[in-house]
Amino acid sequence: MDTYEIKEVGNVVHYFTKINVAIVDLSGTLLVGDHIRIKGTTTDFEQTIVSMQIEHENVKKAEAGQSIGLKVDERVREGDTVYKVLPAQ
């Protein structure tokens, strides 16, 4: 069984249902290609970041203090926590 660690990197503050995009306020750094887990009361799934935007501009990297639009694979809810999945050390 593979082992990994998770590090909190942000929280969902809004979700656009028709386009499957979550607005996330970041408390850490995220890159396109990072593997993340989104977890909440009724939400729990993992995905790889394929697309994220700041102010409608595609970005490859976003840092703490920024708000991003994140394309998500499943429905998320306001208050869900976003974690970066890291290999165990």
Summary of the structure (lengths in Angstrom):
residues: 89
radius of gyration: 12.1
end to end distance: 14.6
largest distance: 39.8
contacts: 248
relative contact order: 0.38
helix: 0%
strand: 56%
